[in-house]
Amino acid sequence: MPVKADPSRLVATRAAYGETLLELGKDHEDIVVLDADLAKSTTTAKFGKKYQDRFFDMGIAEANMMGTAAGLATCGKVPFVSTFSIFATGRAWEQVRNTICHSGLNVKIVATHGGVAVGADGCSHQCIEDFALMRSISTMTVMVPCDAVETRKAVIAAYQHKGPVYIRLGRAAVPVITDEQDEFTLGKAVISREGKDVAIIACGIMVAEALLAAEELSSKGVEATVVDLHTIKPVDTETIARVARETGAVVTAEQHVLDGGMGSAVAMALARNCPVPMEMIGIDNRFGQSGDPAVLFKEYKLSAGDIAAAALNAYNRKQ
């Protein structure tokens, strides 16, 4: 199944977040938004401009922001908390764990500027450990939408879900590869393309790379299933096991360190249900660095060509 939407249309997932907050805020007065002096970058400033009485700029005090959000949640509000992913998951991890998640409070953490695709900001702002940090906490739900359309659905699903949620978004404009009509269910993976020889399971902007890799593989006579694993926790074990049984080989692709990331979640699911040859595309025991995102994707072996090569390795291992 080919890409259904126009991949030449480029929209940042963070931009879709700002627009969706406006949409939700109109109909749901229980929504409040908190930001840590980055509202323009995270795009929550749009909500703050329209709903000034429900927007709180907490300054560069992320730990305090998480505690405040927890308090608002105990009063029946639904806080959406935003900053860069490195600060939301790193600087405020203790407050997320102890204050929000331990009590299962209804706080939605939507963090932007995830991964090396942040580009020139470099290592200090390129969070590549957030999946591991968030999925390790009990009661936390973790989502990574692949494009602007899916971001809107993920943010709405986060509001509808009762309990803590973490959503990772990006800085750069990325291809829109899904349709409004595509079904989206929290915790249920989406099959973006059908194939019989190998399954590529990807999340975030790596789904677009996986679809390009599938086209490259098809030209070589290898047909790949592409799975958009937009929810990393709870992971869709049923779909993962099914595509593994149907294809006999799996590749994971993520813009995250390999330790504790989406690939680790998939490997755990396969080990318990359907062990098959597996390859993992991700950042292998390295920090990020400043550079053009396209150059960094090549440097860290995250490109469509790298995914295709890994898929061929997994395919050959099952023979």
N, C-alpha and C positions, 0 to 999 in steps of 0.2 A: 504494500500500500504506500503510495508516494506521499510526500509532504502535501497536506491539503490546503494550507494557507500560503500566502505570498511571502516567501522568505526574504524578499527585498525590502519589506516594510520593517523598519527598525524602531523599536520603542524600548526605553529602559524600564525594567521591572519596578524600580523605585518610583518612576513617574506614574505607573498604573496604580501603585499603592496610594499615592496622594489623591488621585481621582476617586478611588474606591472609598477612601475614608470620607470624602465629601458626600458620596452617594449614601453611605451607611448613616452618617451623622444626621442627615435630613430626616430619616425615618426612625432612628433609634436614639432617643435622648439620654439613654444610659451610657452611651459611649463618651469617654473622656480620652484625651490624647496628651501624652507627656513626651518631651524631647529634651535632649541634653546639649543645648546650644548649637544644634546642627539641623534645625528645622528646614532650612532652605535646601540643604543637601539631601536630607531624607524625604523631602517633599511634604512633610506634615505641616509646613507653614501655610499651605492652602486651607487646611482645616482650621488652623489657628486664626486666620484672617476672617473666616466666616463665622466661626463659633468661638469667640474670644473667651466666653465664660466657661468653656469646657476644654480649654487648651492651657497647658502649664509648661513653660520653659524652665527647666530645673537647673540650668547652668551646667558647668562641667563637674557634675557630681552624680555619676551614674549609679553608684551604690545607693545613695539617698533616693534617687529617682525610683529604683526598684522597690524600696521600702514604702515610698509614698504610694506607688501603684498598688502595692499589696493592701495598704490601708483603705484606699478607695474601693478596691474589690470587696472588702468586708462590709462596705456600706451599700452594696448593690450596684455599683458602677462597673462598667466593662472597660478597663484601661487598655489602650494601645500605647505601648512604650517603644520609642524609637531612638536609635543612635547608630553609629557604625558598629558592625558586627564584632570587631575586636574589643570594643568597650562594653558592649552588651553582654558578651559571653565570657570575656576575660576579666576585666576590671570589676564587674559586678557579679561574678559567679557565685560567691558565697551568699549574697542576698537572694539571687534567683533560687538557689538550692534551699536555703534555710527558711526564708521568709515567704516566698511564693509557692514553690513546689511542695515543700513539706506539708503545707496546709491545703494543697490542691486549689489554690486561689485562681480566680478567673481572670488572669492577666495575659495579654497577648503581646509578646515581644517580637516586633518586626524590625529586623536589623538590616541595614544596607551596607554596600561596599564590601561584600564578601568575595574572597578568592583573589588570585593574582591578576584577574581581569581589572582590578582597581588600577593597575598600571603604574604611572609615575610616582604615586604616593609611597611606594616601596614597602619594605618588610613590616614596618611599624604599623601600617594601616591595612595590610593584606591579611585578613584573618583566614587561615586555612586549617584551623583546628576546631571550629565552632560546632561542626556536626558531632564530633567526639565529646566535646564538653557538654552539649545539651542532651544528646541521646543517653548519656550515662546517668542522668538525673531521673529518679522515679517520678511518675505522673506527668512528665513533660511530653508533649507532642511536637514533632519536628517536621517542617515542610520546606521544600525548596522548589518553587515553581520554575518552569522552563522559559516562560515568556510573559509578556504583558497581559495577554488574555487569561492565561492560567493564574497569574498573580491575583487578578480580580477575584477569581473563583476561590483561591486559597484564603484570601483575606475575609471573604464572606463566610467561608466554612469555619475559619478561626472564630469569628464572632458567634456563630451558631453552636460551636463546641463549648461545653462547659468544662473549664479547667485550663491550666497553663499551656500556652502554645509558643513555639519559636518558629519564625519564618525568616529564611535568609534571602535577601534580594541583592541585586548588583548595581553597580554605578553606571556602566556603559549601556548604550542602546544596543539591543540584540534582536535577531530575527523573530518575527511573530510566526510561529509554526503550528499553532493550534487554532481551532475555531470556537466561536461562542457556543455552538451547538454540541461540542464535544462534552461527554459526560465527565463530571468531576466529583469524586467521592473521597473524603478524607480517609486515608489508609488503604485506598484501592488504586493500584497502579494502572496506567493506561498503555495499551498496545498501540504504538505509533506506526508500526510497520510489521507485516507478517513475513516470516521466512522459516525454512526448515533445517538449516545447517548449523546455525550458531545464534545465540541470543546476546544482544548487547543491552545491558541494563544501565541507564544513565539518569542523572538528575541535574536540574538547573540548566545553565546554558550549554552543558555537555550533551543535552539531548539533540540539539541542532548539529553538533559535531558527529554524534552517533548516526544520525540520518545521512549525513554526507559520507560517512564511512561505509554505511550499508550500500549506498550507490556505487562506491568504489569496489566493494566486494562483489556486487552483482555483476559488474563488468568482467570479473574473474571467475564467474560461475558459482559463487558462494552466496546463498541467500540468507540474509540475517533478519531475525526478529529484533525490533527495537522497542524497549520498554522504558516508558517515562515513569520513573519511580519518584513522583513528586512528594510522597510522604515517606520519610526515612524511619520515623517512629510514630505509630506502630507500623512495622514493615509488612508488606503484603506477601506473607510467606506462601500463600496458596498460588498466586500468580508466578512467583519466582520458581517454585517447584514445578509448576506446569510447563513453563517455557524451557526449563532445564530438561525435563523428560522428553519434550517434543524435539528439541534440537541436539541434546547431548553435550553441549559445550556453552560456557557462559563467559562474557567479558563485562566488567563493570567500569564505568567512566565517571569520574567526579573531579571537581576542582577543589581538592581537599587533600590533606595528608592521608596516606594509606592507613596509618594506624588509627583505628577507631572510627573510621568514616563510613560512608554508604557501602563501600565494598566489603568492609568488615561485617556489616549487618547482613548483606547478601550471603557472604561466606558462612555465617552462622546458620542462616536459614537453610542453605544447601547441605551443610554438614549434618543437620538434624533430619532432613527430609529427602534429599535427592543429590548425593555427591556426584559431581561431574567435573571434567577438566575445566579449570577456571583461570583467567588472567585478569589482572587489575590495573587499570589506568588511573593514575593519581600522582600526587607529589610524594616522592619517596625520600623521607627523612631529610628534608631540606626546608629552609626558610624561603620566603618570597624575596624579591628584589625589585628595584625600580626599573621600569622599561615599558616599551609599547606592549599592550596586551597580546598582539599577534606574535611578537617576538618571544614573549614570555611563554606563550602556549607551545611554541616550538622548543624552547629551552627546557621546559618541564615535561615534554613529551605528552601533551594533552590534545594534540591536533587530530583531525579526522584520519589522517594518514597513520598516526600512531595507534589509534583505535582499530583501524582496519588490519594493521600488522599483528596486533594482539589477538584479534578475532581469528586470523589465519593460524596463529600458533595454537589457539584453543581448539580450532577445527581439526588441525592435523594431529593433535594429541589424542583425540577420541578415535582416530582411525585404527 
